[in-house]
Amino acid sequence: MDELEWHTARAALEWQVEMGTTDAIGDKPIDRYAVPVESLEKNPKIVQSPAVSFLQKIDRIALAEQSASAAENLTQLEQAINNFQHCDLQRGSRNLVFSDGVPDARVMILGDAPGREEDLKAKPFVGPEGLLLDKMLAAVGLSRQENIYIGTVIPWRPPQDREPQQFEIDMMTPFARRHVALVNPEVLICMGNTSCISVLGKGGVNKLRGQWHQGFNLPVMPMAHPRNLLRQPAGKKQAWQDLLELKSWLRNRHIKEN
């Protein structure tokens, strides 16, 4: 085995361990999805795994909707997500990342998916991106300690911090929708592309930002994720404009209420 093959094999093994693999049950891998239908018909001894057949029949989104709608408060919703066994991301993550901030806040931020530090600390927006978010909010008089509540669309860290896939977003959106409904904020900030897909049904946060939208029965402001702002600092100017627009919206809403 040459050096390239060794590193490739090790990377594949580390990925399987991160996904939750603990034991090897054979010397060679078997792709059970690749068994032709003809082979199943000609050789009745070859059968599909009962687990595979069951997963093909269940409607994961319907189960998510049923579980989410049964939650009457945030504690029950967090428990319902933790007990939801149909999202494979849960197997490869260390912790459920549910929320942070003040539950009765006027402003709710809905993030994408946790990264490594969020997974370790079971808290959204920590580390460098969390510090940047806190500075951004403080510049317009907001903070997660006083008047901001934060949730996530995907509560478990995807392997190697990859982008969540569409079926994963669809599966977890009922929980995100229920989360927002229980908090009942005045305005929702979709922070990142995954959040926009879940709430607005479309991605492309750079095109969506800078204007108000409607989603989950609330006014929605899409904004760039702090993770992307750290990678592309030039986007901070647009993020500042979005924060000023949010501040103006909240001030006008307060004037109308009084």
N, C-alpha and C positions, 0 to 999 in steps of 0.2 A: 504494500500500500504506500503510495507516494505521499508527499507532504500535503498536496492539495486535497487528495481523497480523505486523509485523516482529519483535516480541519472541517471539511464538508460533513463528514460523518459525525464529528463532535457537535457541530452546530445543530444538526438534525436531532441528535440525542438530547441536547440541552432544551430545545424547543418542546420535545415530548415531555420532559420532566416538568417544564413550566406549565404545560397543559394539564398536569396531574397524573401522568403515567407513573406507575410504581413497580409493575412487574412485567416481565416478558413471558409470553405463554407459548412461544415457538421460536425455532431457529431462524425462520424466514417470515417476513410480513405477508399477510394475505389480504388482498383487496376484495372484500366480500361483496362490494357494490358492482364488481366487474363480472360476476357470474352471469352468463347469458341466460335469458329466459328459456331458450331451447334446451340448455343443459339441465335446467330445473325440471322441464317436462319429461326429458328422456331418462333422467336419473333421479328418482324420487328420494334417494339418499342425500342428495344435495339440497339443503333447505336454507332459507334465509334465517338469520338470527331473529328470535322472537322480539328482541328489543328493537331491531331495525324495523320490523314489520309494524310494531306498535307506534314508533315515532313517526312513521309515514302516515298513519291514520289520524293522529291527534292534530287538532288545530291550536297551535301554540298561542296565536294572537287572541283567539276566543277565550282560552284559559287565562291569559293575562288580563283580559278585560273583566272576566268574572272575578278573579282574585282582587284586582284593583278596586272594583266597584264595591266590594264587600267591606273594604276598610273605612271605618267611620272617623278615624283620626290619624295623625301622623305616626304615632307609635304603632298602630295596627298596620299602616301601609308599609312601614319599614320591615315589620315582621313578615308581611305578605311577600315582599320582594325577596327577603332572605330565604323564605320557604319555597320560592318558585324554582323548580328543578329543571326547567326546560331551556334555559339559556346556558350554553356551554362555556361562556366566559366566566361563569362563577367557579368552574373547576380549576382554572388556572390563576385565579387571583387570591390574594391573602385576606382582603377585607371588603366588606360592603361599604361603599362610599355613598352615603345617603344625603346629608345636608349639613349646613352650618348657618349661623346667623339667628335673626329674630323671627320666629314663626308668624307674628302678626304684622310684619313689615309692609309698607306700601309698595315697595319695589322688590320683585323677585328676579334673581338671575338664574337662568337654566343653562348649565354648562354641558360640554360634550361627553367626555369619558375621562376617568381618572388616569393619571400617569403613575410612575413608579412611587414618587413620594406620597401622592394621595392614597395609593394602595397601602403603603406602609402605615400611614397615620389615620386612615379611615376618615379622611376629611377632604372636601373639595378645595381646590385652589390654595395649595401650600407651596413652600419652596419659593424660588425666584418669581414664578408667575403669580403666586399668591401675594407676594410683597408688592409686585407691580400693580395688581388689581387693587390692593388696599390703598396705594398711593393715588391711583386714578379716582377711586371713590371719594377719598378724603378731599381731593381738589374741588369737589362739588358738594361737600358737606354730607357725605354718606359714609356709612361704615357697617360692617357685618355685626358689630357689637351693639348698634343702636337702631338702625332702620333699613337693613338689607337682609334678605333671606336668600340662600343659595341652594339649589338642587342640581341634579345631573340627569341627563337622559339615560345614559348607560352607567349603571352603578358599579360595574366591575371593570378592572383594567384589561383591555384587549392585549393579547400576546405581542410582546415587543413594541407596544404602543402603536400598533397599526390602526388605521381608520376603521371605525365600526362599519360592518356591512349592512346593506339595506334591510335584510331580513331581521338582523339584530335590532336595528332601530325600530322597525315596525313592531317587533315583539315587545319591546320595552316602552313604547309610546303610551299604551294605556296606563301604565304606572306613572309616567311623567304627567299625563293629563290629569290624573286623579291627585297627584302631588300638588299641582297648581291649583286645582279646585279646592283642596282642603286649606291651603294657605290663603287663598282668595285675595291676592294682591290687587293693587290698582293698575299696575303696569308690569309687563314681562319683558326682560332683556334676554334675547337669544344670543348667547355668547359662544360663537363658533358655528361651523358648518353643520355638524350633526344636530345641534339644537334647532337650527333653521329647518332642516329636513323634517324633524319630528313635529314641530309646531306649525310650520307654514306649508309643509309638503313640497318644498323645493330647497335646493342648496345654492351655493354661490354667495357666501356672506359678503364678499367685496362688492357685489352688484346690488345686494339687498339693503346694505347699510345706508344710513343717511336719510331714510324715509320711514314713516310709520306704516305698520301692517296690522292685520287682524288675525289672531290665532288663539285657540283655546278660549274664545269669547272675551279676549282682552286686547287692548292696544299693545303692539309688540314692536320693540326696537332691536333690530339685529346689530350686533357689534362684533368686531374682531376679537378672537381669543387672545388673552395675554401671552400665551405660548407662542403664537404667531408674531406678536408684536416684539417679543424678545429676539426672534429670528430676523424680523424685518422692521427695524426701528422707524423707518420712514412712515409706517402706518400709524404711528402714534398721533400724528397731526389729525388724521381723520377720526381716530378714537376720541380725541379731545373734543372735536366738533360734535360727535354723537353724545358725549357726556353733557355738553352745554345744552344740547337740544333736550335731553332728559331733564336737566335742571329747570329749564324754561317750562317744560310741560308740567312738572310737579308744582312749580310756583303758580302757574295759571290755574291749575286744578284747585290749589289751596285758596286762591282769591275767589273763585267761583263758589266754593263751599261756604265761604264766609260772607 
